[in-house]
Amino acid sequence: LFPPGSSPSDVTQNALDQTYSLEILLRDFHSKNYKDVLGELQFAFVCFLIGHVYDAFEHWKKLVHLLCSCDCALSLYPDLYMGLISILHFQVKEIPDRKS
């Protein structure tokens, strides 16, 4: 996703840094409230882990990929990323051990 009227170099930059896509997500779907994105991430994880809903896992992966692909957003939304680190820490601890 890139802004309308972007130059080819801007398109490349937006492909490498997804901050613009994150800002669109925050603006259009979450009323600029980053906590809603973190809540959506947690809800998708719970739906997958407890409900075994594979689509929720795919949604969780897309959100994590988006959030981890935003270099400029680290300085724009430090509270979002502090929350993300905390959430991922506890989510990883909840993943069941794989026993062969």
Biopython code that builds the backbone (N, CA, C, O; Angstrom):
import numpy as np
from Bio.PDB.StructureBuilder import StructureBuilder

atoms = [
    (1, "LEU", "N", (0.853, -1.163, 0.000)),
    (1, "LEU", "CA", (0.000, 0.000, 0.000)),
    (1, "LEU", "C", (0.900, 1.227, 0.000)),
    (1, "LEU", "O", (1.880, 1.281, 0.743)),
    (2, "PHE", "N", (0.577, 2.192, -0.815)),
    (2, "PHE", "CA", (1.369, 3.412, -0.882)),
    (2, "PHE", "C", (0.457, 4.587, -1.205)),
    (2, "PHE", "O", (-0.624, 4.403, -1.765)),
    (3, "PRO", "N", (0.892, 5.804, -0.851)),
    (3, "PRO", "CA", (0.044, 6.976, -1.079)),
    (3, "PRO", "C", (-0.199, 7.224, -2.563)),
    (3, "PRO", "O", (0.669, 6.947, -3.391)),
    (4, "PRO", "N", (-1.370, 7.741, -2.901)),
    (4, "PRO", "CA", (-1.636, 8.077, -4.303)),
    (4, "PRO", "C", (-0.619, 9.107, -4.798)),
    (4, "PRO", "O", (-0.219, 10.005, -4.057)),
    (5, "GLY", "N", (-0.210, 8.966, -6.056)),
    (5, "GLY", "CA", (0.732, 9.893, -6.651)),
    (5, "GLY", "C", (2.173, 9.675, -6.227)),
    (5, "GLY", "O", (3.015, 10.553, -6.413)),
    (6, "SER", "N", (2.462, 8.519, -5.663)),
    (6, "SER", "CA", (3.825, 8.225, -5.221)),
    (6, "SER", "C", (4.754, 8.022, -6.402)),
    (6, "SER", "O", (4.358, 7.482, -7.435)),
    (7, "SER", "N", (5.974, 8.455, -6.241)),
    (7, "SER", "CA", (7.000, 8.216, -7.258)),
    (7, "SER", "C", (7.451, 6.760, -7.148)),
    (7, "SER", "O", (7.182, 6.114, -6.135)),
    (8, "PRO", "N", (8.121, 6.236, -8.153)),
    (8, "PRO", "CA", (8.609, 4.853, -8.077)),
    (8, "PRO", "C", (9.498, 4.599, -6.852)),
    (8, "PRO", "O", (9.438, 3.525, -6.254)),
    (9, "SER", "N", (10.306, 5.569, -6.486)),
    (9, "SER", "CA", (11.148, 5.371, -5.294)),
    (9, "SER", "C", (10.307, 5.353, -4.022)),
    (9, "SER", "O", (10.638, 4.643, -3.072)),
    (10, "ASP", "N", (9.219, 6.129, -3.992)),
    (10, "ASP", "CA", (8.316, 6.100, -2.838)),
    (10, "ASP", "C", (7.591, 4.760, -2.745)),
    (10, "ASP", "O", (7.379, 4.241, -1.649)),
    (11, "VAL", "N", (7.217, 4.207, -3.883)),
    (11, "VAL", "CA", (6.561, 2.893, -3.903)),
    (11, "VAL", "C", (7.517, 1.841, -3.337)),
    (11, "VAL", "O", (7.116, 0.995, -2.537)),
    (12, "THR", "N", (8.760, 1.899, -3.751)),
    (12, "THR", "CA", (9.755, 0.958, -3.240)),
    (12, "THR", "C", (9.943, 1.145, -1.745)),
    (12, "THR", "O", (9.994, 0.167, -0.998)),
    (13, "GLN", "N", (10.044, 2.387, -1.302)),
    (13, "GLN", "CA", (10.214, 2.668, 0.124)),
    (13, "GLN", "C", (9.032, 2.140, 0.926)),
    (13, "GLN", "O", (9.221, 1.563, 1.997)),
    (14, "ASN", "N", (7.817, 2.331, 0.423)),
    (14, "ASN", "CA", (6.634, 1.846, 1.133)),
    (14, "ASN", "C", (6.514, 0.335, 1.099)),
    (14, "ASN", "O", (5.866, -0.248, 1.967)),
    (15, "ALA", "N", (7.123, -0.312, 0.116)),
    (15, "ALA", "CA", (7.146, -1.769, 0.092)),
    (15, "ALA", "C", (8.106, -2.305, 1.149)),
    (15, "ALA", "O", (7.876, -3.373, 1.718)),
    (16, "LEU", "N", (9.184, -1.563, 1.411)),
    (16, "LEU", "CA", (10.169, -1.990, 2.400)),
    (16, "LEU", "C", (9.769, -1.604, 3.820)),
    (16, "LEU", "O", (10.048, -2.337, 4.768)),
    (17, "ASP", "N", (9.124, -0.465, 3.963)),
    (17, "ASP", "CA", (8.697, 0.026, 5.271)),
    (17, "ASP", "C", (7.179, 0.212, 5.225)),
    (17, "ASP", "O", (6.679, 1.093, 4.527)),
    (18, "GLN", "N", (6.462, -0.610, 5.961)),
    (18, "GLN", "CA", (5.001, -0.640, 5.905)),
    (18, "GLN", "C", (4.320, 0.361, 6.843)),
    (18, "GLN", "O", (3.148, 0.191, 7.179)),
    (19, "THR", "N", (5.040, 1.395, 7.265)),
    (19, "THR", "CA", (4.472, 2.383, 8.187)),
    (19, "THR", "C", (3.216, 3.034, 7.608)),
    (19, "THR", "O", (2.253, 3.269, 8.338)),
    (20, "TYR", "N", (3.215, 3.326, 6.321)),
    (20, "TYR", "CA", (2.035, 3.936, 5.703)),
    (20, "TYR", "C", (0.832, 2.997, 5.827)),
    (20, "TYR", "O", (-0.273, 3.445, 6.134)),
    (21, "SER", "N", (1.036, 1.711, 5.593)),
    (21, "SER", "CA", (-0.059, 0.734, 5.721)),
    (21, "SER", "C", (-0.572, 0.673, 7.156)),
    (21, "SER", "O", (-1.778, 0.581, 7.385)),
    (22, "LEU", "N", (0.343, 0.725, 8.119)),
    (22, "LEU", "CA", (-0.064, 0.728, 9.524)),
    (22, "LEU", "C", (-0.880, 1.975, 9.847)),
    (22, "LEU", "O", (-1.884, 1.895, 10.555)),
    (23, "GLU", "N", (-0.455, 3.122, 9.334)),
    (23, "GLU", "CA", (-1.191, 4.351, 9.592)),
    (23, "GLU", "C", (-2.589, 4.306, 8.977)),
    (23, "GLU", "O", (-3.544, 4.805, 9.572)),
    (24, "ILE", "N", (-2.713, 3.713, 7.790)),
    (24, "ILE", "CA", (-4.033, 3.545, 7.167)),
    (24, "ILE", "C", (-4.898, 2.624, 8.022)),
    (24, "ILE", "O", (-6.076, 2.906, 8.240)),
    (25, "LEU", "N", (-4.323, 1.534, 8.503)),
    (25, "LEU", "CA", (-5.053, 0.599, 9.367)),
    (25, "LEU", "C", (-5.533, 1.313, 10.631)),
    (25, "LEU", "O", (-6.690, 1.179, 11.028)),
    (26, "LEU", "N", (-4.642, 2.064, 11.251)),
    (26, "LEU", "CA", (-5.015, 2.782, 12.468)),
    (26, "LEU", "C", (-6.087, 3.836, 12.188)),
    (26, "LEU", "O", (-7.030, 3.981, 12.965)),
    (27, "ARG", "N", (-5.949, 4.559, 11.099)),
    (27, "ARG", "CA", (-6.887, 5.633, 10.776)),
    (27, "ARG", "C", (-8.264, 5.098, 10.387)),
    (27, "ARG", "O", (-9.283, 5.588, 10.874)),
    (28, "ASP", "N", (-8.293, 4.101, 9.518)),
    (28, "ASP", "CA", (-9.563, 3.661, 8.939)),
    (28, "ASP", "C", (-10.320, 2.643, 9.785)),
    (28, "ASP", "O", (-11.549, 2.597, 9.738)),
    (29, "PHE", "N", (-9.606, 1.830, 10.554)),
    (29, "PHE", "CA", (-10.284, 0.741, 11.261)),
    (29, "PHE", "C", (-10.233, 0.850, 12.779)),
    (29, "PHE", "O", (-11.024, 0.209, 13.469)),
    (30, "HIS", "N", (-9.326, 1.641, 13.300)),
    (30, "HIS", "CA", (-9.156, 1.657, 14.749)),
    (30, "HIS", "C", (-9.178, 3.057, 15.342)),
    (30, "HIS", "O", (-8.713, 3.243, 16.467)),
    (31, "SER", "N", (-9.694, 4.037, 14.638)),
    (31, "SER", "CA", (-9.830, 5.413, 15.130)),
    (31, "SER", "C", (-8.536, 5.930, 15.746)),
    (31, "SER", "O", (-8.554, 6.632, 16.757)),
    (32, "LYS", "N", (-7.416, 5.579, 15.127)),
    (32, "LYS", "CA", (-6.077, 6.015, 15.558)),
    (32, "LYS", "C", (-5.717, 5.528, 16.954)),
    (32, "LYS", "O", (-4.838, 6.104, 17.596)),
    (33, "ASN", "N", (-6.377, 4.479, 17.438)),
    (33, "ASN", "CA", (-6.089, 3.928, 18.757)),
    (33, "ASN", "C", (-5.271, 2.655, 18.585)),
    (33, "ASN", "O", (-5.798, 1.620, 18.178)),
    (34, "TYR", "N", (-3.984, 2.737, 18.898)),
    (34, "TYR", "CA", (-3.101, 1.587, 18.703)),
    (34, "TYR", "C", (-3.480, 0.418, 19.605)),
    (34, "TYR", "O", (-3.172, -0.729, 19.285)),
    (35, "LYS", "N", (-4.144, 0.689, 20.728)),
    (35, "LYS", "CA", (-4.528, -0.398, 21.632)),
    (35, "LYS", "C", (-5.538, -1.331, 20.976)),
    (35, "LYS", "O", (-5.597, -2.516, 21.304)),
    (36, "ASP", "N", (-6.329, -0.802, 20.056)),
    (36, "ASP", "CA", (-7.274, -1.659, 19.331)),
    (36, "ASP", "C", (-6.539, -2.673, 18.459)),
    (36, "ASP", "O", (-6.973, -3.819, 18.340)),
    (37, "VAL", "N", (-5.440, -2.263, 17.855)),
    (37, "VAL", "CA", (-4.641, -3.190, 17.029)),
    (37, "VAL", "C", (-4.050, -4.276, 17.911)),
    (37, "VAL", "O", (-4.049, -5.450, 17.539)),
    (38, "LEU", "N", (-3.549, -3.893, 19.079)),
    (38, "LEU", "CA", (-3.001, -4.888, 19.999)),
    (38, "LEU", "C", (-4.090, -5.829, 20.502)),
    (38, "LEU", "O", (-3.850, -7.024, 20.675)),
    (39, "GLY", "N", (-5.275, -5.298, 20.735)),
    (39, "GLY", "CA", (-6.398, -6.140, 21.138)),
    (39, "GLY", "C", (-6.797, -7.103, 20.043)),
    (39, "GLY", "O", (-7.116, -8.262, 20.310)),
    (40, "GLU", "N", (-6.779, -6.629, 18.815)),
    (40, "GLU", "CA", (-7.095, -7.504, 17.675)),
    (40, "GLU", "C", (-6.059, -8.616, 17.552)),
    (40, "GLU", "O", (-6.402, -9.758, 17.247)),
    (41, "LEU", "N", (-4.804, -8.285, 17.788)),
    (41, "LEU", "CA", (-3.732, -9.276, 17.760)),
    (41, "LEU", "C", (-3.957, -10.331, 18.838)),
    (41, "LEU", "O", (-3.810, -11.526, 18.580)),
    (42, "GLN", "N", (-4.310, -9.897, 20.030)),
    (42, "GLN", "CA", (-4.559, -10.834, 21.122)),
    (42, "GLN", "C", (-5.793, -11.695, 20.846)),
    (42, "GLN", "O", (-5.784, -12.898, 21.110)),
    (43, "PHE", "N", (-6.839, -11.089, 20.323)),
    (43, "PHE", "CA", (-8.067, -11.835, 20.034)),
    (43, "PHE", "C", (-7.810, -12.906, 18.972)),
    (43, "PHE", "O", (-8.284, -14.035, 19.097)),
    (44, "ALA", "N", (-7.061, -12.550, 17.936)),
    (44, "ALA", "CA", (-6.747, -13.531, 16.893)),
    (44, "ALA", "C", (-5.945, -14.695, 17.472)),
    (44, "ALA", "O", (-6.173, -15.850, 17.110)),
    (45, "PHE", "N", (-5.006, -14.392, 18.373)),
    (45, "PHE", "CA", (-4.201, -15.442, 18.988)),
    (45, "PHE", "C", (-5.060, -16.374, 19.830)),
    (45, "PHE", "O", (-4.916, -17.594, 19.754)),
    (46, "VAL", "N", (-5.949, -15.805, 20.629)),
    (46, "VAL", "CA", (-6.826, -16.610, 21.485)),
    (46, "VAL", "C", (-7.770, -17.460, 20.639)),
    (46, "VAL", "O", (-7.999, -18.629, 20.951)),
    (47, "CYS", "N", (-8.316, -16.884, 19.576)),
    (47, "CYS", "CA", (-9.211, -17.651, 18.695)),
    (47, "CYS", "C", (-8.493, -18.842, 18.087)),
    (47, "CYS", "O", (-9.073, -19.918, 17.938)),
    (48, "PHE", "N", (-7.235, -18.647, 17.739)),
    (48, "PHE", "CA", (-6.474, -19.761, 17.170)),
    (48, "PHE", "C", (-6.112, -20.776, 18.241)),
    (48, "PHE", "O", (-6.321, -21.976, 18.058)),
    (49, "LEU", "N", (-5.574, -20.306, 19.353)),
    (49, "LEU", "CA", (-5.052, -21.211, 20.369)),
    (49, "LEU", "C", (-6.157, -22.022, 21.036)),
    (49, "LEU", "O", (-6.014, -23.228, 21.232)),
    (50, "ILE", "N", (-7.242, -21.370, 21.380)),
    (50, "ILE", "CA", (-8.319, -22.061, 22.097)),
    (50, "ILE", "C", (-9.367, -22.617, 21.152)),
    (50, "ILE", "O", (-9.847, -23.735, 21.336)),
    (51, "GLY", "N", (-9.722, -21.832, 20.136)),
    (51, "GLY", "CA", (-10.779, -22.259, 19.222)),
    (51, "GLY", "C", (-10.286, -23.055, 18.027)),
    (51, "GLY", "O", (-11.091, -23.596, 17.268)),
    (52, "HIS", "N", (-8.970, -23.133, 17.851)),
    (52, "HIS", "CA", (-8.371, -23.859, 16.727)),
    (52, "HIS", "C", (-8.902, -23.357, 15.387)),
    (52, "HIS", "O", (-9.210, -24.138, 14.487)),
    (53, "VAL", "N", (-8.999, -22.030, 15.279)),
    (53, "VAL", "CA", (-9.471, -21.394, 14.052)),
    (53, "VAL", "C", (-8.247, -20.997, 13.229)),
    (53, "VAL", "O", (-7.536, -20.056, 13.584)),
    (54, "TYR", "N", (-8.003, -21.708, 12.138)),
    (54, "TYR", "CA", (-6.801, -21.468, 11.342)),
    (54, "TYR", "C", (-6.810, -20.075, 10.716)),
    (54, "TYR", "O", (-5.753, -19.454, 10.598)),
    (55, "ASP", "N", (-7.962, -19.578, 10.317)),
    (55, "ASP", "CA", (-8.036, -18.224, 9.752)),
    (55, "ASP", "C", (-7.572, -17.176, 10.769)),
    (55, "ASP", "O", (-6.976, -16.167, 10.390)),
    (56, "ALA", "N", (-7.841, -17.408, 12.045)),
    (56, "ALA", "CA", (-7.375, -16.484, 13.084)),
    (56, "ALA", "C", (-5.856, -16.500, 13.158)),
    (56, "ALA", "O", (-5.238, -15.458, 13.375)),
    (57, "PHE", "N", (-5.244, -17.669, 12.979)),
    (57, "PHE", "CA", (-3.783, -17.763, 12.953)),
    (57, "PHE", "C", (-3.213, -16.988, 11.772)),
    (57, "PHE", "O", (-2.212, -16.283, 11.908)),
    (58, "GLU", "N", (-3.851, -17.120, 10.617)),
    (58, "GLU", "CA", (-3.396, -16.379, 9.436)),
    (58, "GLU", "C", (-3.525, -14.869, 9.662)),
    (58, "GLU", "O", (-2.653, -14.101, 9.257)),
    (59, "HIS", "N", (-4.607, -14.451, 10.303)),
    (59, "HIS", "CA", (-4.795, -13.033, 10.596)),
    (59, "HIS", "C", (-3.728, -12.556, 11.585)),
    (59, "HIS", "O", (-3.160, -11.477, 11.414)),
    (60, "TRP", "N", (-3.458, -13.358, 12.617)),
    (60, "TRP", "CA", (-2.420, -13.025, 13.590)),
    (60, "TRP", "C", (-1.067, -12.872, 12.888)),
    (60, "TRP", "O", (-0.323, -11.931, 13.166)),
    (61, "LYS", "N", (-0.753, -13.797, 11.981)),
    (61, "LYS", "CA", (0.517, -13.725, 11.257)),
    (61, "LYS", "C", (0.606, -12.452, 10.419)),
    (61, "LYS", "O", (1.658, -11.813, 10.374)),
    (62, "LYS", "N", (-0.493, -12.077, 9.754)),
    (62, "LYS", "CA", (-0.481, -10.864, 8.936)),
    (62, "LYS", "C", (-0.277, -9.619, 9.792)),
    (62, "LYS", "O", (0.464, -8.714, 9.407)),
    (63, "LEU", "N", (-0.930, -9.570, 10.948)),
    (63, "LEU", "CA", (-0.747, -8.429, 11.836)),
    (63, "LEU", "C", (0.689, -8.348, 12.357)),
    (63, "LEU", "O", (1.284, -7.271, 12.387)),
    (64, "VAL", "N", (1.238, -9.488, 12.762)),
    (64, "VAL", "CA", (2.613, -9.504, 13.258)),
    (64, "VAL", "C", (3.569, -9.084, 12.142)),
    (64, "VAL", "O", (4.497, -8.311, 12.378)),
    (65, "HIS", "N", (3.348, -9.587, 10.941)),
    (65, "HIS", "CA", (4.216, -9.216, 9.818)),
    (65, "HIS", "C", (4.130, -7.716, 9.543)),
    (65, "HIS", "O", (5.153, -7.063, 9.334)),
    (66, "LEU", "N", (2.926, -7.174, 9.542)),
    (66, "LEU", "CA", (2.764, -5.736, 9.320)),
    (66, "LEU", "C", (3.495, -4.936, 10.396)),
    (66, "LEU", "O", (4.258, -4.021, 10.086)),
    (67, "LEU", "N", (3.262, -5.281, 11.650)),
    (67, "LEU", "CA", (3.873, -4.538, 12.742)),
    (67, "LEU", "C", (5.397, -4.666, 12.747)),
    (67, "LEU", "O", (6.101, -3.744, 13.159)),
    (68, "CYS", "N", (5.890, -5.787, 12.298)),
    (68, "CYS", "CA", (7.348, -6.003, 12.271)),
    (68, "CYS", "C", (7.989, -5.456, 11.001)),
    (68, "CYS", "O", (9.209, -5.528, 10.859)),
    (69, "SER", "N", (7.215, -4.919, 10.091)),
    (69, "SER", "CA", (7.733, -4.368, 8.839)),
    (69, "SER", "C", (7.675, -2.847, 8.802)),
    (69, "SER", "O", (7.767, -2.252, 7.729)),
    (70, "CYS", "N", (7.527, -2.219, 9.944)),
    (70, "CYS", "CA", (7.378, -0.764, 10.022)),
    (70, "CYS", "C", (8.563, -0.140, 10.736)),
    (70, "CYS", "O", (8.553, -0.002, 11.959)),
    (71, "ASP", "N", (9.584, 0.237, 9.979)),
    (71, "ASP", "CA", (10.771, 0.834, 10.593)),
    (71, "ASP", "C", (10.473, 2.211, 11.185)),
    (71, "ASP", "O", (10.823, 2.478, 12.334)),
    (72, "CYS", "N", (9.842, 3.070, 10.423)),
    (72, "CYS", "CA", (9.577, 4.442, 10.887)),
    (72, "CYS", "C", (8.564, 4.478, 12.020)),
    (72, "CYS", "O", (8.590, 5.392, 12.844)),
    (73, "ALA", "N", (7.679, 3.504, 12.073)),
    (73, "ALA", "CA", (6.637, 3.494, 13.101)),
    (73, "ALA", "C", (7.209, 3.275, 14.495)),
    (73, "ALA", "O", (6.567, 3.617, 15.488)),
    (74, "LEU", "N", (8.403, 2.713, 14.579)),
    (74, "LEU", "CA", (9.025, 2.503, 15.894)),
    (74, "LEU", "C", (9.163, 3.815, 16.656)),
    (74, "LEU", "O", (8.935, 3.863, 17.865)),
    (75, "SER", "N", (9.530, 4.864, 15.960)),
    (75, "SER", "CA", (9.671, 6.153, 16.631)),
    (75, "SER", "C", (8.340, 6.911, 16.705)),
    (75, "SER", "O", (8.163, 7.759, 17.580)),
    (76, "LEU", "N", (7.410, 6.616, 15.802)),
    (76, "LEU", "CA", (6.116, 7.289, 15.813)),
    (76, "LEU", "C", (5.176, 6.740, 16.885)),
    (76, "LEU", "O", (4.401, 7.487, 17.483)),
    (77, "TYR", "N", (5.251, 5.427, 17.122)),
    (77, "TYR", "CA", (4.342, 4.754, 18.047)),
    (77, "TYR", "C", (5.120, 3.898, 19.046)),
    (77, "TYR", "O", (4.971, 2.676, 19.041)),
    (78, "PRO", "N", (5.938, 4.502, 19.894)),
    (78, "PRO", "CA", (6.744, 3.696, 20.821)),
    (78, "PRO", "C", (5.888, 2.871, 21.791)),
    (78, "PRO", "O", (6.263, 1.754, 22.149)),
    (79, "ASP", "N", (4.748, 3.412, 22.215)),
    (79, "ASP", "CA", (3.887, 2.671, 23.144)),
    (79, "ASP", "C", (3.289, 1.436, 22.479)),
    (79, "ASP", "O", (3.123, 0.402, 23.125)),
    (80, "LEU", "N", (2.969, 1.538, 21.206)),
    (80, "LEU", "CA", (2.463, 0.388, 20.455)),
    (80, "LEU", "C", (3.493, -0.733, 20.463)),
    (80, "LEU", "O", (3.153, -1.894, 20.692)),
    (81, "TYR", "N", (4.736, -0.390, 20.217)),
    (81, "TYR", "CA", (5.767, -1.421, 20.122)),
    (81, "TYR", "C", (6.186, -1.966, 21.483)),
    (81, "TYR", "O", (6.576, -3.129, 21.584)),
    (82, "MET", "N", (6.113, -1.158, 22.515)),
    (82, "MET", "CA", (6.358, -1.683, 23.865)),
    (82, "MET", "C", (5.265, -2.690, 24.225)),
    (82, "MET", "O", (5.539, -3.737, 24.812)),
    (83, "GLY", "N", (4.027, -2.358, 23.865)),
    (83, "GLY", "CA", (2.924, -3.288, 24.091)),
    (83, "GLY", "C", (3.060, -4.541, 23.256)),
    (83, "GLY", "O", (2.773, -5.638, 23.734)),
    (84, "LEU", "N", (3.496, -4.396, 22.011)),
    (84, "LEU", "CA", (3.673, -5.550, 21.125)),
    (84, "LEU", "C", (4.704, -6.516, 21.682)),
    (84, "LEU", "O", (4.489, -7.728, 21.677)),
    (85, "ILE", "N", (5.815, -5.990, 22.159)),
    (85, "ILE", "CA", (6.862, -6.855, 22.720)),
    (85, "ILE", "C", (6.326, -7.622, 23.919)),
    (85, "ILE", "O", (6.577, -8.820, 24.059)),
    (86, "SER", "N", (5.599, -6.943, 24.771)),
    (86, "SER", "CA", (5.026, -7.596, 25.946)),
    (86, "SER", "C", (4.023, -8.678, 25.545)),
    (86, "SER", "O", (4.044, -9.785, 26.082)),
    (87, "ILE", "N", (3.161, -8.351, 24.614)),
    (87, "ILE", "CA", (2.145, -9.308, 24.163)),
    (87, "ILE", "C", (2.791, -10.533, 23.530)),
    (87, "ILE", "O", (2.419, -11.663, 23.844)),
    (88, "LEU", "N", (3.750, -10.317, 22.649)),
    (88, "LEU", "CA", (4.412, -11.458, 21.998)),
    (88, "LEU", "C", (5.153, -12.311, 23.016)),
    (88, "LEU", "O", (5.186, -13.535, 22.890)),
    (89, "HIS", "N", (5.745, -11.683, 24.021)),
    (89, "HIS", "CA", (6.436, -12.432, 25.079)),
    (89, "HIS", "C", (5.477, -13.421, 25.739)),
    (89, "HIS", "O", (5.790, -14.603, 25.874)),
    (90, "PHE", "N", (4.318, -12.932, 26.144)),
    (90, "PHE", "CA", (3.369, -13.795, 26.836)),
    (90, "PHE", "C", (2.671, -14.770, 25.889)),
    (90, "PHE", "O", (2.306, -15.871, 26.304)),
    (91, "GLN", "N", (2.482, -14.391, 24.640)),
    (91, "GLN", "CA", (1.879, -15.325, 23.689)),
    (91, "GLN", "C", (2.809, -16.505, 23.426)),
    (91, "GLN", "O", (2.362, -17.650, 23.352)),
    (92, "VAL", "N", (4.078, -16.230, 23.287)),
    (92, "VAL", "CA", (5.042, -17.313, 23.046)),
    (92, "VAL", "C", (5.067, -18.269, 24.229)),
    (92, "VAL", "O", (5.212, -19.478, 24.052)),
    (93, "LYS", "N", (4.927, -17.727, 25.436)),
    (93, "LYS", "CA", (4.906, -18.596, 26.619)),
    (93, "LYS", "C", (3.664, -19.494, 26.658)),
    (93, "LYS", "O", (3.682, -20.545, 27.298)),
    (94, "GLU", "N", (2.599, -19.090, 25.986)),
    (94, "GLU", "CA", (1.354, -19.861, 25.986)),
    (94, "GLU", "C", (1.313, -20.951, 24.919)),
    (94, "GLU", "O", (0.429, -21.808, 24.943)),
    (95, "ILE", "N", (2.245, -20.925, 23.998)),
    (95, "ILE", "CA", (2.254, -21.937, 22.938)),
    (95, "ILE", "C", (2.569, -23.285, 23.573)),
    (95, "ILE", "O", (3.576, -23.416, 24.269)),
    (96, "PRO", "N", (1.728, -24.286, 23.349)),
    (96, "PRO", "CA", (1.973, -25.588, 23.954)),
    (96, "PRO", "C", (3.267, -26.224, 23.433)),
    (96, "PRO", "O", (3.664, -26.035, 22.283)),
    (97, "ASP", "N", (3.903, -26.981, 24.323)),
    (97, "ASP", "CA", (5.096, -27.728, 23.921)),
    (97, "ASP", "C", (4.690, -28.810, 22.934)),
    (97, "ASP", "O", (3.632, -29.428, 23.051)),
    (98, "ARG", "N", (5.551, -29.015, 21.973)),
    (98, "ARG", "CA", (5.296, -30.067, 20.980)),
    (98, "ARG", "C", (5.969, -31.340, 21.476)),
    (98, "ARG", "O", (7.192, -31.394, 21.609)),
    (99, "LYS", "N", (5.188, -32.332, 21.741)),
    (99, "LYS", "CA", (5.731, -33.605, 22.219)),
    (99, "LYS", "C", (5.599, -34.629, 21.114)),
    (99, "LYS", "O", (4.522, -34.837, 20.556)),
    (100, "SER", "N", (6.697, -35.251, 20.817)),
    (100, "SER", "CA", (6.712, -36.238, 19.733)),
    (100, "SER", "C", (6.152, -37.557, 20.171)),
    (100, "SER", "O", (6.093, -38.497, 19.379)),
]
sb = StructureBuilder()
sb.init_structure("model")
sb.init_model(0)
sb.init_chain("A")
sb.init_seg("    ")
for serial, (resi, resn, name, xyz) in enumerate(atoms, 1):
    if name == "N":
        sb.init_residue(resn, " ", resi, " ")
    sb.init_atom(name, np.array(xyz, "f"), 0.0, 1.0, " ", f" {name:<3s}", serial, name[0])
structure = sb.get_structure()
